[in-house]
Amino acid sequence: MAGDIAVSADETVAWVTLRHAGKFNAMSRAMWRSLKAVFDDLGADPALRCIVVKGDAGHFCAGGDIGEYPGFRFDPVLLQEFHEDDVWGALQAMLDCDVPLIAHIQGNCMGAGLEIASCCDLRLASTVARFGAPIARLGFPMAPREAALVGRAVGEMTARAMLLAADVFDAPHMHTQGFLTRVLPESHLADHVQALAQRIAALAPQAARMNKQTLRALNGRLALAGCAQCATELIANDAAAYAYADSAEHREGVSAFIEKRPPGF
C-alpha cells in the first residue's frame, strides 16, 4: 500500500487527510501526485471557503517514504524529476490555491510534512507535536525550492538548526518562532480546528481569495524586487486590486454593518 489522500467535504469546508498506515503518513510518490490533483480540483471549486489538511491516526506526516528512495534517488535526472515534478508540483498546487488552508497538526510533522504545513495559511498543533527535517541523517540536503519554502515559514535560524544539526523542535518552540497560529492540548485540537474552519467559512469568500492573491503577488514581487516598498507600490498601482468595488459581496458586507445585521455571504 503506497498510501493515499482522502478528501471529504460539506458545502463550504473540505478535509484533506494524508494516509499511509504504518508509516506515520509518510509521503509516497503516488501520494504527492494525488495531492496535486486534489488541490487542482479543490482550488477550482467556487463553493469552497476553507480547506483543512490533516494526517491520519494521530500524526500529520513523518516525511517521505524512504522505502521508495533506492528506486530513484541515486540518479540525478530521476531525483530532479521527483523533486521538481512530484513534490514541487503538489506544493505549488497548494500555494496556488486561493481557498484559505488550515493545517491540523498532530504527532510527527517532519520533512515532507513540514513542507506541506508550510503551504497552509494557518497552523494549529497539539502540544505534543514534533517538527523537523532531520534529513542530514540520511545523507542528502533539502531541494532548493523546498528549502526556500520552509525557511520562509519557520525562520532562517530554525531552518538552519533543522537542516544542519538535525534538530527536532516541539510545538511551543515553533509557536514562539511564528510558525504556529495556536498550540492546544491534544484533546481540544480537533474542536478548535473545526470551529476555526466554520468561522472562516462564514466570512466573505471573495475577500479571502483576494487577500490570498494579494499576499502571493506581494511575496513574489518582493522576491524579484528585493524591496518591500517597491513590491507594495506595484500591488497598490494595479487597478485589478480594486475591481471588487461593485461586487455583491462588498455591498452586502458594508450594508449589513450599517444596518446592524449579520451579513449573508
Number of C-alpha atoms within 10 A of each C-alpha: 7 16 21 20 21 16 15 10 14 9 9 18 20 19 19 21 20 27 24 23 14 10 17 23 31 29 29 24 19 13 24 25 19 18 27 21 16 18 22 17 12 23 20 12 12 12 14 20 27 25 27 23 20 25 27 18 15 15 23 32 31 25 25 23 19 13 8 13 13 9 10 14 16 10 11 10 10 13 16 15 14 17 19 17 16 20 26 20 18 24 26 15 20 24 19 16 21 24 30 23 24 25 25 25 33 25 23 24 29 24 25 25 26 25 24 26 30 24 22 21 15 19 23 24 29 22 19 17 22 24 24 24 29 22 19 14 12 8 7 11 14 17 14 10 13 20 16 14 17 23 17 12 21 20 15 13 11 20 21 16 16 22 22 15 14 16 15 16 17 17 24 19 14 21 17 10 14 13 21 23 15 19 20 17 11 17 10 11 20 18 11 15 21 14 12 17 22 15 12 19 21 15 15 17 22 18 13 18 15 16 16 18 17 16 12 15 16 19 16 13 18 17 12 10 12 12 11 13 10 14 19 16 11 13 16 13 10 10 8 9 14 11 9 14 10 9 10 11 18 15 13 16 17 12 14 13 11 9 9 9 10 11 17 11 14
